[in-house]
């Protein structure tokens, strides 16, 4: 019962929180990445995941962290996005990593194009009075890519090894 609550609750709730946080504040908390990392190991142990599978999930996390840290250093993504993507990779493992990257890229591209299009037009004053809307609309603001990362994770998660372990 506890494993079911963790599997069906922690990851999806963390994705929703990350997307909302990035949309409203343009930040993804380090605490969220830490919760995801700790939550994965609790879930893995509760489900009886083999040690070899836990190690492979951990290597997937480190591989994504290496790539996303380099992207952060180049100024292409934010640090929160880098840590968040790595924490998500821990839950998905190599089995789902390519699908996750492809879907996140497509969602991120759509999000970027949509924001760039909206930023070309003035917003109604009532919307501009909302700090988060004004910040999101500003041409100097980046793209809240955590929305795409979280959305892709929610699309991929139900088809992975953790859900199969829960069902089996």
Secondary structure as UniProt FT lines:
FT   HELIX           2..5
FT   HELIX           6..10
FT   HELIX           11..25
FT   HELIX           30..46
FT   TURN            47..48
FT   HELIX           51..73
FT   TURN            74..75
FT   HELIX           79..119
FT   HELIX           125..128
FT   HELIX           131..137
FT   TURN            139..140
FT   HELIX           146..157
FT   TURN            158..159
FT   HELIX           161..167
//
